Amino acid sequence: MRIAVTIVAVLIGLLSLAAGGAKIALVPEEVVFLSQFGFVKGHTVSFGVVQVVGGLLMLIPKTRFFGALIAGAGFALSVALLLAAGNMAFAGVSLVPVLLAGFVAYQGWAARQPSAAGGEEA
């Protein structure tokens, strides 16, 4: 299971880096899409930076939990905006990274919990 979580974390981390990088680079399609919702260039770049930070944190095992939360939130915002724009098909596809980031976050959280049989961790 640990290998599967690592593979998913790396893939979602790279996807978050790519999505954030496109926003930081102010790719015209990103700017046009986000401007429909009142995002100015500064907001778009800030959103991209958050996505890049989430992606980077997902690539580091000790920070993976927090990276998954950040990356998942970024993808969830994208899904909400796509739904608001009426793009149901792409929103559905974009929901997959949200669910996978949630899976990684849950696995990271569960790994930090004291074991039920052994009491609290030292």
Secondary structure, 3 states (H helix, E strand, C coil): CHHHHHHHHHHHHHHHHHHHHHHHCCCHHHHHHHHCCCCCHHHHHHHHHHHHHHHHHHHCHHHHHHHHHHHHHHHHHHHHHHHHCCCHHHHHHHHHHHHHHHHHHHHHHHHHCCCCCCCCCC
